[in-house]
Every structure is written in C-alpha cells, then in structure tokens.
Amino acid sequence: MDKKNRVYLAGPFFSKEQISRLDEIEKLLQSNPTIGDIFRPGNDEYQDAKMGTFEWQTAVFKHDINNINVSDLVIAMLDYKNEKGEFEPDSGTVWECGYAFANNIPVIGIRFEPDQPLNLMLAGSFTAFFKGEDHIKLIKDYNFNTLMTHYEDVEVL
C-alpha cells in the first residue's frame, strides 16, 4: 500500500478567486491515492485573540510553522492577485516554500497563470512544478511517494 502523505497547502486566501484556486488544487489532491491529510492555513483560525494583535500573530505563525514541520511536503499555489494583473507570488507563500526547502521538506509549485516567469530562487526550490490548467490536473495522478521531478518550460529570472 502506498504511503498517504500529509500536505501543507500553501497559498494566498484573501479573495474568493484565490480560495477557488486552492479549492481546485485540494479537490485534485483528495483524489490522489498518495495524499492523506491536507492542512490549509486559514481554515483553522486562532480564535483567542483579535486578528492582527501580537498574540494572534504569534499563535498563527507558530501554528503554521508547526504544520509545515509535521507535513511530508508543501504544495504551493503561486498565483496571487491575477485578477488585478499582478502576478508576483504572495510573499507568505514564498517564505513557506523557502522554510520548507531549508528543512528538507519537498516543495511542489503550482501556477494557474502559465505565461508568468518565476524567480530563480523560488523555481530552484521545487521538486516538481505544474503550470496551466491542463497540467495542474496531472497532480491527481502524480506519485507523491516517489516525487519524480516534473519540469515545465517556464521563464526564470
């Protein structure tokens, strides 16, 4: 039997479009036999302090870091403010990718917008990268146990 990997699904969740993209990725992952538990930051909010306070910041940061640490891999949705014509990935998501990479946790990059370049340091941290609606659908069959490198032709800056 294949191992069921625990996923930290990173990505911005500040608009309905961003949430919709994360929902689509999560649905594909749920149909993958090598995926088990999926943690999504923002779905399990800290309720004991007002959002933005120091207590809230500290609790959310530590909760998210703890969940990266106990995950088998990080899957990062890199699309951010596409609807506003801004294509730079969310800084929090980029930080999570770097943290995971530095801690030997494989990082899988996903980008719906297929024609946007990636920063060299971000692109270099990926075990696999899927871009464009059709290629993203491949994650439902990707083997997250063997973690074969998956390359997409992308401009790297």
Buried (B, 14 or more C-beta within 10 A) or exposed (E): EEEBBBBBBBBBBEBEBBBEBBEBBBEBBEEBBBBBEBBBBBEEEBEEBEEEEEEBEEBBEEBBBEBBEEBBBBBBBBBBBBEEEEBEBBEBBBEBBBBBBEEEBBBBBBBBBBEBEBEEEBBEBBBBBBBBEEBBEEBBEBEBBEBEEBEBEBEEE
